[in-house]
Amino acid sequence: MEVLSSFQGLMLILGYFLAMIGIIALLKKREQTKSEFLVANHNSAWVLTAFSMAATWVWAPSMFTAAEKAYTQGFAGVFWFVVPNVLTLVLFAFFAKKMRDLRPNGWTFSDYIREKYSKRAHNMFLVESFGLQICSMAVQLLAGATIFHKITGLPFFLTTVLLAVIPLLYSAMRGIRGNIVSDFVKMGFIVAVLLLGLPIMTANVGFDTFINGLGGISGEFGSLFDKNGIAVMLSFGIPTTIGLLSGTFGDQMFWQRVFCVKQDKVKHTMLLAALIFAVVPVSLAAFGFFASGAGLDIADTQLVNVEAVIAFTPRWFLYLFFLLILSGLISTVDSILCAVSSVAGHDVVMRISESGKHGTITAIRIGKRLLSSVDIARIAMVAVTILAIIVANVPGITITYLFLFYGTLRSSVMLPTIFAIKGRKMSERGLFYGILTSLAIGLPIFAYGNLNGNIPLILTGSLFTICASGIMARVMKDKQ
C-alpha cells in the first residue's frame, strides 16, 4: 500500500529532521558538562519536561495499538490499553517524587542500587537497562521502517538507518536538555494534529459512525463485562497492565527526567504528562472507531489509523499525519539515546573509576586517553544505535518478539525498585538472584505463552516475572 512516493517519504523524513536540528541549534549555548549533558543541571522547566515525559511514553505500539484495538476489539480493547497507560504515569508520579527526595542531585536509579547494595546487584540493573534500551530502540526502528516502507516504498534498511542516525546527531549535540525541548515541540505538534483530525473525521462521516464502531468491526466488544470483554481482559488487559506498570519503574528514560526537573515540581510534571499523553491514545482510538463504524475492510490492522486518515480526511491532512507518526517514533528514539548516555556517562564511569563512590567524577583514563563523562556518553549512544540497527534488521525479527523480551526485562526489576524507594528491607543476595530468576524462568514462560496464544501461560509468566524478584529480594537472607 504505497500512499506516497519514495521521494516524498524521504523528503518528509529529511525535512522533519532538519527542523529538529534547527530547533536544537537555536537553544541557548551552554557548556556541555556532565551535569548539563546528562541531567540538565537538575533545573529543567517542569512544563517542558512534562511534555517530554508524555512524548517519551508515546512509544511505537501506542501509535498504532489504540486504533487497532478500537477496530478489532472495540471499547473493551481500548479500555485495557488506554486506562493502564495513563494510570501508570499517575502512579509513577508519587514514587518519582519519593526517589528525588532520596537523591536530590541523583543521576540514575541504577546508581542508587550500586550505592545501597552491591556491584553485582548493580550489574543486573545495567544488564536490564542496556538490554531494554537496545531492544526498545530496535522496536521503534522496526515499526517505523515497516510503516514507511509500506506507505512510501523506501528501502527498509535505509529507513532504519535514517530513523536512528539523524536523531543520534542532534541528541549528541545538546544531550538531555536538547531532547526535552525537541520533545516539547514534537508532542505539541502531535496533540495539535490529533485535535484537528477528530472534527474533520466527524464532519465527513458523522458522529453516528463513531457510536456504531464502539463494538469493533464485529460489533461484539462494546462491553467490559460480557464473555468477550472478559476474554479481552484475560488475554490482553492483565498482561498489558503488568507490562505497563513496570514500564516506567524499570526504564531510565523516565528516571532521567525525574532527575532533570526541578525537585519541587516532580509530581506536577508526571501528572501533567499523564493528562497530555491521554490525548494521543484516546484520539487514535477514535480513528479506529470511525473505521469500524464505517465498516472499512482493513487487511493489515496495524495500519487502521492510516487507513482511517486516507478514507476520511483530505490529502493534506495525510502529510500531517505521517509527520505525527514520525514525531511519535522519534520522540522515543532520542529519549532512548539520552537514557543510554546517562547510564554510561555516570554509572559506567563510576564503575571504571577506582574512586567510583563519588558522583563528582567527570573523566576517566582509558589507556593513554582521558575521556570525559560526556565522551563516554556519546560513545555509548553510537554503540547502542549500531546495535539497534542490527537487531531491527535481523531476518524474521518481529515487534512482538522484541516487546516480549524488553517487557520482561522491565517487569523483572519493578518490585525491587518499588521496595528500594519505599525503604523496604531487601537482602543483596535476594535482590541479585531474584532478578536473575525472573529473567531465566519468567521470560521463557511468558514468551512461549504469547507465541502460542496460551492465556494461562501468559498470565503465569507475567505474574512470575514481576513477583519472583520482589519475593526473593525480601525473603532470602544474606550469607553471614
KEFI-740739 format. One record per residue (C-alpha): residue number from 1; residue in three letters; x, y, z. Coordinates in nm, 3 decimals. Example, Ala and Ser with C-alpha at 12.3 -4.5 7.8 and 13.67 -1.06 7.14 Angstrom:
KEFI-740739
SITE_1_ALA_1.230_-0.450_0.780
SITE_2_SER_1.367_-0.106_0.714
end
This chain:
KEFI-740739
SITE_1_MET_0.000_0.000_0.000
SITE_2_GLU_0.221_0.285_-0.127
SITE_3_VAL_0.035_0.606_-0.045
SITE_4_LEU_0.331_0.837_-0.108
SITE_5_SER_0.626_0.804_-0.343
SITE_6_SER_0.969_0.712_-0.209
SITE_7_PHE_1.089_1.064_-0.288
SITE_8_GLN_0.801_1.221_-0.093
SITE_9_GLY_0.868_0.992_0.202
SITE_10_LEU_1.239_1.072_0.200
SITE_11_MET_1.173_1.447_0.182
SITE_12_LEU_0.931_1.426_0.474
SITE_13_ILE_1.189_1.246_0.688
SITE_14_LEU_1.480_1.472_0.594
SITE_15_GLY_1.272_1.789_0.623
SITE_16_TYR_1.148_1.682_0.964
SITE_17_PHE_1.496_1.617_1.096
SITE_18_LEU_1.633_1.942_0.955
SITE_19_ALA_1.361_2.119_1.151
SITE_20_MET_1.459_1.933_1.469
SITE_21_ILE_1.827_2.016_1.424
SITE_22_GLY_1.729_2.379_1.364
SITE_23_ILE_1.536_2.385_1.693
SITE_24_ILE_1.832_2.238_1.880
SITE_25_ALA_2.067_2.491_1.718
SITE_26_LEU_1.851_2.779_1.844
SITE_27_LEU_1.892_2.673_2.207
SITE_28_LYS_2.100_2.891_2.433
SITE_29_LYS_2.456_2.763_2.423
SITE_30_ARG_2.568_2.604_2.748
SITE_31_GLU_2.892_2.433_2.843
SITE_32_GLN_2.829_2.061_2.795
SITE_33_THR_2.942_1.950_3.139
SITE_34_LYS_2.847_1.612_3.281
SITE_35_SER_2.564_1.765_3.481
SITE_36_GLU_2.427_1.966_3.189
SITE_37_PHE_2.454_1.686_2.930
SITE_38_LEU_2.308_1.408_3.147
SITE_39_VAL_2.058_1.579_3.382
SITE_40_ALA_2.015_1.938_3.253
SITE_41_ASN_2.178_2.067_3.574
SITE_42_HIS_1.870_1.942_3.766
SITE_43_ASN_1.679_2.257_3.670
SITE_44_SER_1.475_2.180_3.358
SITE_45_ALA_1.144_2.367_3.333
SITE_46_TRP_0.864_2.141_3.457
SITE_47_VAL_0.608_2.215_3.182
SITE_48_LEU_0.862_2.138_2.908
SITE_49_THR_0.967_1.824_3.094
SITE_50_ALA_0.602_1.713_3.128
SITE_51_PHE_0.559_1.735_2.750
SITE_52_SER_0.886_1.544_2.711
SITE_53_MET_0.772_1.276_2.956
SITE_54_ALA_0.445_1.238_2.763
SITE_55_ALA_0.631_1.224_2.431
SITE_56_THR_0.865_0.957_2.567
SITE_57_TRP_0.563_0.746_2.671
SITE_58_VAL_0.428_0.770_2.315
SITE_59_TRP_0.627_0.465_2.206
SITE_60_ALA_0.578_0.283_1.874
SITE_61_PRO_0.300_0.041_1.976
SITE_62_SER_0.090_0.321_2.127
SITE_63_MET_0.086_0.499_1.791
SITE_64_PHE_-0.087_0.202_1.630
SITE_65_THR_-0.231_-0.023_1.903
SITE_66_ALA_-0.505_0.216_2.022
SITE_67_ALA_-0.661_0.237_1.674
SITE_68_GLU_-0.606_-0.134_1.609
SITE_69_LYS_-0.774_-0.233_1.937
SITE_70_ALA_-1.066_0.001_1.869
SITE_71_TYR_-1.113_-0.162_1.529
SITE_72_THR_-1.068_-0.527_1.634
SITE_73_GLN_-1.181_-0.533_2.000
SITE_74_GLY_-1.391_-0.221_2.034
SITE_75_PHE_-1.438_-0.037_2.362
SITE_76_ALA_-1.310_-0.335_2.566
SITE_77_GLY_-0.974_-0.339_2.387
SITE_78_VAL_-0.936_0.038_2.404
SITE_79_PHE_-1.017_0.048_2.777
SITE_80_TRP_-0.748_-0.209_2.860
SITE_81_PHE_-0.494_-0.017_2.657
SITE_82_VAL_-0.568_0.344_2.745
SITE_83_VAL_-0.650_0.326_3.117
SITE_84_PRO_-0.337_0.131_3.229
SITE_85_ASN_-0.121_0.361_3.014
SITE_86_VAL_-0.250_0.675_3.182
SITE_87_LEU_-0.267_0.532_3.535
SITE_88_THR_0.094_0.414_3.507
SITE_89_LEU_0.214_0.773_3.475
SITE_90_VAL_-0.013_0.884_3.761
SITE_91_LEU_0.117_0.609_3.991
SITE_92_PHE_0.476_0.677_3.894
SITE_93_ALA_0.438_1.042_3.997
SITE_94_PHE_0.433_0.952_4.368
SITE_95_PHE_0.732_0.717_4.352
SITE_96_ALA_0.924_0.964_4.136
SITE_97_LYS_0.883_1.236_4.399
SITE_98_LYS_0.998_0.998_4.673
SITE_99_MET_1.304_0.895_4.473
SITE_100_ARG_1.402_1.254_4.401
SITE_101_ASP_1.368_1.338_4.771
SITE_102_LEU_1.604_1.049_4.846
SITE_103_ARG_1.855_1.166_4.585
SITE_104_PRO_1.803_1.541_4.519
SITE_105_ASN_2.114_1.551_4.300
SITE_106_GLY_2.093_1.195_4.169
SITE_107_TRP_2.178_1.071_3.822
SITE_108_THR_2.023_0.728_3.765
SITE_109_PHE_1.815_0.485_3.967
SITE_110_SER_2.062_0.205_3.898
SITE_111_ASP_2.338_0.408_4.063
SITE_112_TYR_2.121_0.424_4.376
SITE_113_ILE_2.126_0.041_4.373
SITE_114_ARG_2.506_0.044_4.339
SITE_115_GLU_2.545_0.274_4.636
SITE_116_LYS_2.294_0.098_4.861
SITE_117_TYR_2.352_-0.269_4.774
SITE_118_SER_2.640_-0.400_4.566
SITE_119_LYS_2.819_-0.403_4.235
SITE_120_ARG_2.669_-0.736_4.128
SITE_121_ALA_2.316_-0.612_4.204
SITE_122_HIS_2.410_-0.303_4.004
SITE_123_ASN_2.523_-0.535_3.724
SITE_124_MET_2.172_-0.679_3.698
SITE_125_PHE_2.026_-0.332_3.662
SITE_126_LEU_2.288_-0.245_3.399
SITE_127_VAL_2.200_-0.560_3.202
SITE_128_GLU_1.832_-0.469_3.230
SITE_129_SER_1.894_-0.108_3.129
SITE_130_PHE_2.119_-0.159_2.828
SITE_131_GLY_1.922_-0.464_2.707
SITE_132_LEU_1.599_-0.268_2.739
SITE_133_GLN_1.729_0.036_2.552
SITE_134_ILE_1.875_-0.166_2.263
SITE_135_CYS_1.557_-0.368_2.214
SITE_136_SER_1.329_-0.071_2.271
SITE_137_MET_1.514_0.133_2.011
SITE_138_ALA_1.509_-0.161_1.771
SITE_139_VAL_1.129_-0.178_1.810
SITE_140_GLN_1.095_0.190_1.717
SITE_141_LEU_1.318_0.140_1.413
SITE_142_LEU_1.140_-0.181_1.312
SITE_143_ALA_0.795_-0.027_1.346
SITE_144_GLY_0.892_0.297_1.175
SITE_145_ALA_1.073_0.130_0.887
SITE_146_THR_0.788_-0.118_0.835
SITE_147_ILE_0.529_0.158_0.818
SITE_148_PHE_0.731_0.389_0.595
SITE_149_HIS_0.830_0.101_0.367
SITE_150_LYS_0.463_0.013_0.321
SITE_151_ILE_0.337_0.364_0.263
SITE_152_THR_0.629_0.510_0.065
SITE_153_GLY_0.828_0.215_-0.069
SITE_154_LEU_1.150_0.341_0.095
SITE_155_PRO_1.404_0.059_0.142
SITE_156_PHE_1.367_-0.096_0.486
SITE_157_PHE_1.737_-0.089_0.582
SITE_158_LEU_1.784_0.270_0.466
SITE_159_THR_1.483_0.379_0.671
SITE_160_THR_1.612_0.213_0.989
SITE_161_VAL_1.944_0.393_0.942
SITE_162_LEU_1.776_0.731_0.885
SITE_163_LEU_1.543_0.691_1.183
SITE_164_ALA_1.841_0.604_1.405
SITE_165_VAL_2.131_0.816_1.286
SITE_166_ILE_1.964_1.154_1.244
SITE_167_PRO_1.824_1.171_1.600
SITE_168_LEU_2.168_1.050_1.715
SITE_169_LEU_2.323_1.359_1.556
SITE_170_TYR_2.109_1.614_1.737
SITE_171_SER_2.094_1.415_2.064
SITE_172_ALA_2.473_1.411_2.080
SITE_173_MET_2.481_1.789_2.030
SITE_174_ARG_2.297_1.907_2.341
SITE_175_GLY_2.217_1.598_2.547
SITE_176_ILE_1.903_1.572_2.757
SITE_177_ARG_1.812_1.944_2.754
SITE_178_GLY_1.800_1.948_2.375
SITE_179_ASN_1.593_1.629_2.388
SITE_180_ILE_1.342_1.785_2.628
SITE_181_VAL_1.298_2.098_2.414
SITE_182_SER_1.258_1.900_2.091
SITE_183_ASP_1.011_1.667_2.267
SITE_184_PHE_0.806_1.970_2.371
SITE_185_VAL_0.776_2.073_2.005
SITE_186_LYS_0.703_1.717_1.888
SITE_187_MET_0.438_1.648_2.150
SITE_188_GLY_0.273_1.982_2.090
SITE_189_PHE_0.257_1.900_1.719
SITE_190_ILE_0.112_1.553_1.785
SITE_191_VAL_-0.165_1.687_2.008
SITE_192_ALA_-0.249_1.968_1.764
SITE_193_VAL_-0.277_1.732_1.464
SITE_194_LEU_-0.496_1.483_1.652
SITE_195_LEU_-0.729_1.752_1.783
SITE_196_LEU_-0.756_1.884_1.427
SITE_197_GLY_-0.827_1.540_1.282
SITE_198_LEU_-1.119_1.447_1.508
SITE_199_PRO_-1.361_1.721_1.391
SITE_200_ILE_-1.257_1.659_1.029
SITE_201_MET_-1.350_1.290_1.055
SITE_202_THR_-1.670_1.367_1.243
SITE_203_ALA_-1.777_1.617_0.976
SITE_204_ASN_-1.703_1.373_0.693
SITE_205_VAL_-1.860_1.051_0.825
SITE_206_GLY_-2.084_1.161_1.114
SITE_207_PHE_-2.084_1.101_1.489
SITE_208_ASP_-2.323_0.808_1.441
SITE_209_THR_-2.042_0.622_1.267
SITE_210_PHE_-1.827_0.666_1.576
SITE_211_ILE_-2.104_0.531_1.802
SITE_212_ASN_-2.163_0.234_1.570
SITE_213_GLY_-1.794_0.146_1.590
SITE_214_LEU_-1.772_0.113_1.969
SITE_215_GLY_-1.820_-0.263_1.945
SITE_216_GLY_-1.534_-0.304_1.697
SITE_217_ILE_-1.566_-0.427_1.340
SITE_218_SER_-1.753_-0.738_1.459
SITE_219_GLY_-1.978_-0.538_1.692
SITE_220_GLU_-1.911_-0.787_1.974
SITE_221_PHE_-1.677_-0.589_2.201
SITE_222_GLY_-1.883_-0.300_2.332
SITE_223_SER_-1.888_-0.419_2.695
SITE_224_LEU_-1.622_-0.486_2.956
SITE_225_PHE_-1.826_-0.745_3.141
SITE_226_ASP_-1.968_-0.989_2.887
SITE_227_LYS_-1.775_-1.300_2.781
SITE_228_ASN_-1.591_-1.114_2.505
SITE_229_GLY_-1.494_-0.828_2.736
SITE_230_ILE_-1.364_-1.070_2.998
SITE_231_ALA_-1.168_-1.260_2.733
SITE_232_VAL_-1.001_-0.933_2.630
SITE_233_MET_-0.919_-0.861_2.994
SITE_234_LEU_-0.754_-1.202_3.047
SITE_235_SER_-0.563_-1.227_2.720
SITE_236_PHE_-0.469_-0.861_2.675
SITE_237_GLY_-0.575_-0.643_2.967
SITE_238_ILE_-0.397_-0.804_3.262
SITE_239_PRO_-0.064_-0.881_3.084
SITE_240_THR_-0.066_-0.532_2.932
SITE_241_THR_-0.134_-0.370_3.269
SITE_242_ILE_0.150_-0.561_3.431
SITE_243_GLY_0.387_-0.473_3.150
SITE_244_LEU_0.288_-0.106_3.152
SITE_245_LEU_0.311_-0.066_3.530
SITE_246_SER_0.669_-0.188_3.513
SITE_247_GLY_0.741_0.034_3.211
SITE_248_THR_0.834_0.349_3.399
SITE_249_PHE_0.991_0.186_3.705
SITE_250_GLY_1.243_-0.013_3.504
SITE_251_ASP_1.329_0.247_3.240
SITE_252_GLN_1.600_0.512_3.272
SITE_253_MET_1.420_0.727_3.011
SITE_254_PHE_1.175_0.825_3.284
SITE_255_TRP_1.417_0.835_3.578
SITE_256_GLN_1.642_1.067_3.379
SITE_257_ARG_1.360_1.322_3.351
SITE_258_VAL_1.283_1.279_3.721
SITE_259_PHE_1.640_1.388_3.796
SITE_260_CYS_1.631_1.667_3.535
SITE_261_VAL_1.326_1.860_3.651
SITE_262_LYS_1.333_2.098_3.946
SITE_263_GLN_1.294_1.894_4.264
SITE_264_ASP_0.974_2.060_4.388
SITE_265_LYS_0.799_2.005_4.054
SITE_266_VAL_0.847_1.629_4.006
SITE_267_LYS_0.489_1.527_4.092
SITE_268_HIS_0.338_1.817_3.895
SITE_269_THR_0.546_1.710_3.595
SITE_270_MET_0.425_1.350_3.598
SITE_271_LEU_0.058_1.431_3.649
SITE_272_LEU_0.059_1.684_3.366
SITE_273_ALA_0.241_1.429_3.148
SITE_274_ALA_-0.037_1.176_3.209
SITE_275_LEU_-0.300_1.428_3.100
SITE_276_ILE_-0.110_1.529_2.787
SITE_277_PHE_-0.037_1.169_2.691
SITE_278_ALA_-0.404_1.066_2.727
SITE_279_VAL_-0.493_1.281_2.426
SITE_280_VAL_-0.293_1.050_2.198
SITE_281_PRO_-0.441_0.701_2.256
SITE_282_VAL_-0.794_0.840_2.308
SITE_283_SER_-0.782_1.031_1.977
SITE_284_LEU_-0.624_0.744_1.784
SITE_285_ALA_-0.881_0.504_1.932
SITE_286_ALA_-1.149_0.736_1.793
SITE_287_PHE_-0.991_0.693_1.449
SITE_288_GLY_-1.032_0.316_1.493
SITE_289_PHE_-1.396_0.353_1.599
SITE_290_PHE_-1.469_0.559_1.289
SITE_291_ALA_-1.306_0.287_1.076
SITE_292_SER_-1.504_0.003_1.235
SITE_293_GLY_-1.828_0.201_1.237
SITE_294_ALA_-1.791_0.270_0.866
SITE_295_GLY_-1.718_-0.097_0.801
SITE_296_LEU_-1.378_-0.037_0.639
SITE_297_ASP_-1.221_-0.364_0.522
SITE_298_ILE_-0.863_-0.343_0.651
SITE_299_ALA_-0.632_-0.636_0.583
SITE_300_ASP_-0.338_-0.516_0.794
SITE_301_THR_-0.497_-0.400_1.120
SITE_302_GLN_-0.168_-0.242_1.233
SITE_303_LEU_-0.248_0.034_0.984
SITE_304_VAL_-0.603_0.112_1.097
SITE_305_ASN_-0.509_0.470_1.184
SITE_306_VAL_-0.351_0.528_0.840
SITE_307_GLU_-0.646_0.369_0.659
SITE_308_ALA_-0.892_0.587_0.854
SITE_309_VAL_-0.698_0.901_0.767
SITE_310_ILE_-0.687_0.805_0.398
SITE_311_ALA_-1.059_0.729_0.392
SITE_312_PHE_-1.199_1.016_0.598
SITE_313_THR_-0.967_1.316_0.567
SITE_314_PRO_-0.830_1.536_0.283
SITE_315_ARG_-0.492_1.464_0.128
SITE_316_TRP_-0.314_1.750_0.306
SITE_317_PHE_-0.403_1.600_0.644
SITE_318_LEU_-0.237_1.274_0.539
SITE_319_TYR_0.100_1.454_0.521
SITE_320_LEU_0.047_1.597_0.869
SITE_321_PHE_-0.043_1.252_0.998
SITE_322_PHE_0.275_1.095_0.863
SITE_323_LEU_0.474_1.369_1.036
SITE_324_LEU_0.277_1.288_1.352
SITE_325_ILE_0.380_0.920_1.328
SITE_326_LEU_0.740_1.025_1.273
SITE_327_SER_0.726_1.255_1.576
SITE_328_GLY_0.591_0.977_1.797
SITE_329_LEU_0.854_0.728_1.688
SITE_330_ILE_1.148_0.966_1.710
SITE_331_SER_1.045_1.110_2.046
SITE_332_THR_1.122_0.769_2.190
SITE_333_VAL_1.438_0.708_1.985
SITE_334_ASP_1.614_1.024_2.102
SITE_335_SER_1.492_0.967_2.460
SITE_336_ILE_1.646_0.618_2.449
SITE_337_LEU_1.977_0.763_2.332
SITE_338_CYS_1.979_1.015_2.616
SITE_339_ALA_1.892_0.741_2.868
SITE_340_VAL_2.184_0.535_2.742
SITE_341_SER_2.410_0.838_2.773
SITE_342_SER_2.316_0.892_3.138
SITE_343_VAL_2.378_0.531_3.241
SITE_344_ALA_2.709_0.517_3.051
SITE_345_GLY_2.821_0.869_3.139
SITE_346_HIS_2.760_0.818_3.510
SITE_347_ASP_2.720_0.453_3.613
SITE_348_VAL_2.984_0.307_3.382
SITE_349_VAL_3.228_0.587_3.464
SITE_350_MET_3.171_0.525_3.836
SITE_351_ARG_3.242_0.154_3.793
SITE_352_ILE_3.557_0.203_3.586
SITE_353_SER_3.692_0.465_3.821
SITE_354_GLU_3.879_0.340_4.126
SITE_355_SER_3.706_0.601_4.342
SITE_356_GLY_3.363_0.524_4.197
SITE_357_LYS_3.174_0.600_4.516
SITE_358_HIS_3.198_0.972_4.445
SITE_359_GLY_2.940_1.110_4.199
SITE_360_THR_3.160_1.409_4.111
SITE_361_ILE_3.390_1.211_3.880
SITE_362_THR_3.369_1.359_3.531
SITE_363_ALA_3.651_1.182_3.344
SITE_364_ILE_3.837_0.851_3.332
SITE_365_ARG_4.163_0.743_3.175
SITE_366_ILE_4.148_0.457_2.924
SITE_367_GLY_4.492_0.366_2.804
SITE_368_LYS_4.669_0.691_2.725
SITE_369_ARG_4.347_0.885_2.662
SITE_370_LEU_4.150_1.086_2.912
SITE_371_LEU_3.780_1.059_2.829
SITE_372_SER_3.520_1.281_2.991
SITE_373_SER_3.181_1.151_3.105
SITE_374_VAL_3.026_1.329_2.806
SITE_375_ASP_3.270_1.148_2.573
SITE_376_ILE_3.170_0.812_2.724
SITE_377_ALA_2.803_0.909_2.698
SITE_378_ARG_2.836_0.989_2.327
SITE_379_ILE_3.032_0.671_2.256
SITE_380_ALA_2.753_0.470_2.422
SITE_381_MET_2.494_0.650_2.208
SITE_382_VAL_2.677_0.546_1.892
SITE_383_ALA_2.724_0.186_2.011
SITE_384_VAL_2.356_0.138_2.101
SITE_385_THR_2.249_0.297_1.771
SITE_386_ILE_2.458_0.047_1.575
SITE_387_LEU_2.332_-0.248_1.780
SITE_388_ALA_1.968_-0.137_1.747
SITE_389_ILE_2.000_-0.107_1.368
SITE_390_ILE_2.150_-0.457_1.354
SITE_391_VAL_1.872_-0.604_1.573
SITE_392_ALA_1.595_-0.430_1.374
SITE_393_ASN_1.733_-0.585_1.053
SITE_394_VAL_1.766_-0.944_1.182
SITE_395_PRO_1.569_-1.163_0.936
SITE_396_GLY_1.238_-1.277_1.085
SITE_397_ILE_1.256_-1.048_1.389
SITE_398_THR_0.918_-0.909_1.491
SITE_399_ILE_0.791_-0.632_1.715
SITE_400_THR_0.623_-0.899_1.928
SITE_401_TYR_0.950_-1.085_1.997
SITE_402_LEU_1.132_-0.767_2.097
SITE_403_PHE_0.839_-0.639_2.302
SITE_404_LEU_0.823_-0.966_2.497
SITE_405_PHE_1.194_-0.953_2.569
SITE_406_TYR_1.223_-0.597_2.690
SITE_407_GLY_0.884_-0.606_2.861
SITE_408_THR_1.009_-0.894_3.072
SITE_409_LEU_1.332_-0.707_3.145
SITE_410_ARG_1.135_-0.415_3.286
SITE_411_SER_0.898_-0.637_3.484
SITE_412_SER_1.189_-0.816_3.649
SITE_413_VAL_1.303_-0.504_3.835
SITE_414_MET_0.967_-0.344_3.916
SITE_415_LEU_0.911_-0.471_4.270
SITE_416_PRO_1.276_-0.435_4.378
SITE_417_THR_1.263_-0.077_4.250
SITE_418_ILE_0.947_-0.001_4.448
SITE_419_PHE_1.084_-0.168_4.762
SITE_420_ALA_1.409_0.027_4.736
SITE_421_ILE_1.225_0.358_4.705
SITE_422_LYS_0.985_0.277_4.989
SITE_423_GLY_1.272_0.172_5.215
SITE_424_ARG_1.159_-0.191_5.248
SITE_425_LYS_1.436_-0.420_5.365
SITE_426_MET_1.589_-0.635_5.089
SITE_427_SER_1.891_-0.860_5.102
SITE_428_GLU_2.166_-0.807_4.847
SITE_429_ARG_2.170_-1.179_4.773
SITE_430_GLY_1.793_-1.193_4.726
SITE_431_LEU_1.799_-0.887_4.502
SITE_432_PHE_2.061_-1.038_4.272
SITE_433_TYR_1.919_-1.389_4.250
SITE_434_GLY_1.560_-1.265_4.240
SITE_435_ILE_1.612_-1.061_3.924
SITE_436_LEU_1.817_-1.343_3.773
SITE_437_THR_1.536_-1.592_3.844
SITE_438_SER_1.271_-1.365_3.695
SITE_439_LEU_1.470_-1.335_3.374
SITE_440_ALA_1.574_-1.700_3.349
SITE_441_ILE_1.230_-1.851_3.417
SITE_442_GLY_0.969_-1.579_3.366
SITE_443_LEU_1.089_-1.474_3.020
SITE_444_PRO_1.062_-1.821_2.857
SITE_445_ILE_0.717_-1.888_3.010
SITE_446_PHE_0.576_-1.550_2.910
SITE_447_ALA_0.727_-1.566_2.561
SITE_448_TYR_0.606_-1.921_2.494
SITE_449_GLY_0.256_-1.836_2.613
SITE_450_ASN_0.232_-1.531_2.387
SITE_451_LEU_0.374_-1.702_2.081
SITE_452_ASN_0.124_-1.986_2.120
SITE_453_GLY_-0.175_-1.784_2.242
SITE_454_ASN_-0.186_-1.977_2.571
SITE_455_ILE_-0.364_-1.745_2.816
SITE_456_PRO_-0.278_-1.942_3.137
SITE_457_LEU_0.092_-1.936_3.043
SITE_458_ILE_0.076_-1.567_2.955
SITE_459_LEU_-0.066_-1.485_3.297
SITE_460_THR_0.171_-1.724_3.475
SITE_461_GLY_0.476_-1.581_3.300
SITE_462_SER_0.370_-1.222_3.368
SITE_463_LEU_0.299_-1.277_3.736
SITE_464_PHE_0.608_-1.492_3.793
SITE_465_THR_0.839_-1.237_3.632
SITE_466_ILE_0.707_-0.946_3.831
SITE_467_CYS_0.672_-1.132_4.164
SITE_468_ALA_0.976_-1.361_4.182
SITE_469_SER_1.235_-1.085_4.203
SITE_470_GLY_1.041_-0.895_4.471
SITE_471_ILE_0.964_-1.200_4.683
SITE_472_MET_1.318_-1.337_4.673
SITE_473_ALA_1.465_-0.994_4.749
SITE_474_ARG_1.253_-0.977_5.063
SITE_475_VAL_1.271_-1.342_5.175
SITE_476_MET_1.628_-1.452_5.102
SITE_477_LYS_1.889_-1.377_5.363
SITE_478_ASP_2.245_-1.263_5.306
SITE_479_LYS_2.513_-1.513_5.398
SITE_480_GLN_2.668_-1.450_5.736
end
